[in-house]
Amino acid sequence: MAFDKDRIKNDLTLEQVAEIIEELGGNPSIHGDVIMADTICHNLPGEGSHKLYYYDNTKLLRCYTECHEYFDIYQLIVKAHEVQYEEEWALPKAVAYVAHKFGYSSIEEDGFENILLEDWTYIKDYDRIKEVITKEKKEISLKEYDDKILNCMAHPLIGPWLEEGITKETMDRFEISYYPKECQIVIPHRDAENKLIGIRGRTLVKEEGELFGKYRPLVVNRTMYNHPLGFALYGLNLNKNNISSIKKAIVFEGELRPILPFQ
Ligand SMILES: [Zn+2]
């Protein structure tokens, strides 16, 4: 499957590039036509200085410390995977990741839909999945936030989620609440030891969702409750005892992040 990598790259908005950098743990902030981020090109998330710049006019990034070179978003993805997982991603995989994330079809027009897995059909791959050897992830220490902030949130019945079958009981268990000022559903993320490591906000405003993505780190009183999403399993704090007694876990991708085809 091939994608028009230059077209996709040139189409990417600043917000979309920031979203990718955020997912990679780069702590991005947008300043005019420039994104400033941590140097995740050669550092683990949280370790580098804020010296990685992305320029919208050239669609290129530059690292002003170690790397001293220009590279594009695909190369950043490759570099970050190398640093974080010691995993070599070929360029086409990085392109496919971006393409799937933002809903691009391949050049052959065999369409995004075709590669999406039907619910549950992947369970039949269970035996094969058992043989997949996962690369060990580097340990990073995540910042802990004061969870008193959660006491300031509202607890209305969240209609859209109730309609989707998420019960009030489940929402209470996961400490789901609501931040009226930004019209966001509040989703605290805790690590396995129950420390608050970040808070995601799910906007209920359609236009905002289109502009910034539906899920973003919550920002309250100028504090951004962000964290690199790839370094903790959501809900593990509540389920780890069951997992260790049953010795099985089914892990789902959250937040409509891309599903990559098996390679
Ligand atoms: Zn660098």
Residues whose N, C-alpha, C, O or C-beta is under 5 A from the ligand:
A	BS01	ZN	T39 C41 H42 C63 E66 C67
